[in-house]
Amino acid sequence: MKTLNYTLADVFTDTPFGGNQLAVVEGRNGLTREEMQNIAQELNLSETVFVFPPAKEANVRKLRIFTPQMELPMAGHPTIGAAYILASSGAVPTEEGWNEWVLEEGIGEVPVTVHKERGRILKVEMKQPVPIFGEEFLDRKIAAGLLSLAADDLHPDFPVQSVSSGVPFLFIPLRSLQAIQRIHFRLDVWERYFSENPDTQHIFTFTTETENRDASVHGRMFAPAMGIAEDPATGAASGPLGAYLVEHQILHAHENGIHVIRSEQGYEMKRPSAIDIKVIGHTGAISEVKIAGNSVIVGKGQLFL
């Protein structure tokens, strides 16, 4: 019998029972992909991450990330949460200030920065691949129908478009907070028009009207293909979201072309989350994307295989 230790964390929050739930499981040689998928399905969280020794000695750890339905090449909240747990538990030594790490994931090496102050881990930041923009989804009536909304609820000035930093998301811009709160996701519409194309399988809808004054954008994410009805905080979508907002000039830059964005998510699920996004560049020339957030450890346990 194999015994695996795991830690439960809430990610992109500093309050227990907010943010996005995550299980961080110790990986061991001989643990098969099927076993990892079964564990992710058993825990039934949006994502479960398995931590292994790195292939390169200079790197910190290797991560394998699973939803209940599939393995992902990269994901934000598992990266942020796993780094937080490795740092706060002392599994990877840290010093006061900024600690630069490299984690190995399916897409390759992922740079991570762990911020420690007065002995506490305050924030973890990850660098994401520069997002790639896909084609626009031109039938706005169908896009609105997917959300049980009218076409007039979509923002008239911004496109419905796929953007990816490793995992594609279809971004659907809405006019108002009131519209995003009225969403009823239509699985039948998704299966007919969105499910077969990898660029349209995962849906992220947003508005620039927010619950909190310090937020720039309010979002919701739906991913039936991942086995996720709705996600309370989606790191993998946040870098592409920031790039979308910059590319279409929805938000103005700070000095030197640096855009600082706070995305709020999970409010409709009663799991409020805050994801900080930094985008460097401008329309047609985005050079760097990072996301950051805090985490809270809420439990520990063991799995028996």
Disulfide bonds with the S-S distance in Angstrom:
none
